[in-house]
């Protein structure tokens, strides 16, 4: 990091808002262009750049000078981007699962079949726990048979069944 930049960072860390604003202004364009390349979406890059700048303002005291200010901003921007992508993936999976549950519930009810609390609780298990619990306790397969079906050790099957049953008990109590 250049001496001039290092001095500006130290002043910003001591609370000089004008110097911090100057640092941000000097590096904003570089950060934004980097984030456009990362996201391939200018609007998302703009949002990420703004989130990064906010985090920079909050965390300026944590910048230890081991990297340049622009590298520090890029690191924060990248981490924020990764966190957002993870969050979107979880939300997408949750929505997909919710729609599936609603569709199955509707199919049950449209055929005058019962959709009960057990099915609701089963729907809330992860797929690996739900499958093993169903195969063991609903369809009566042995741990070894389930292991062969899923290409996993029988010990893993036992663990997943036990965890799934425990989660069902907790949810239904």
Helices and strands as residue ranges (DSSP letters): H 3-13, H 17-39, H 42-59, G 60-62, H 69-110, H 117-124, H 127-133, I 134-138, H 143-150, H 154-172
